[in-house]
Amino acid sequence: MPKKEVKYMPREIFGPNEYSEYKKYLVGPLKSIKAIETTHSHTTIAYWIPPTTESDGRVCDDCGEKASFLLYDRDHMAQTSVNLWCEDHVNESFKTWLNEEK
């Protein structure tokens, strides 16, 4: 039986002491579009990545094209994941949230 592809899983999960590893995704131009969860033990925030030359290094986790959206997630064990998607592969909710912010 063929293996089912799972979308929207992080490419990498960073441990509590690996801030320098995922920090590179959070610098430069980002616009917060939705705080999905912000508690003491869990933070999930959706961002839009404006099209600039600074953001060229951020690529979609699904296809490798230039990313337009980023999802930052830090759980109760301080494990952090960063997901990146282009316009074609992002969940439609991200586009709705972005339009609500404009």
Secondary structure, DSSP 8 states (H G I E B T S, - for coil): -------S--S-EE-TT-HHHHHHHHSSS-EEEEEEEE-SS-EEEEEE----GGGTT-B-TTT-SB--EEEEEE-TT--EEEEEE-TTTS-HHHHHHHHHH-
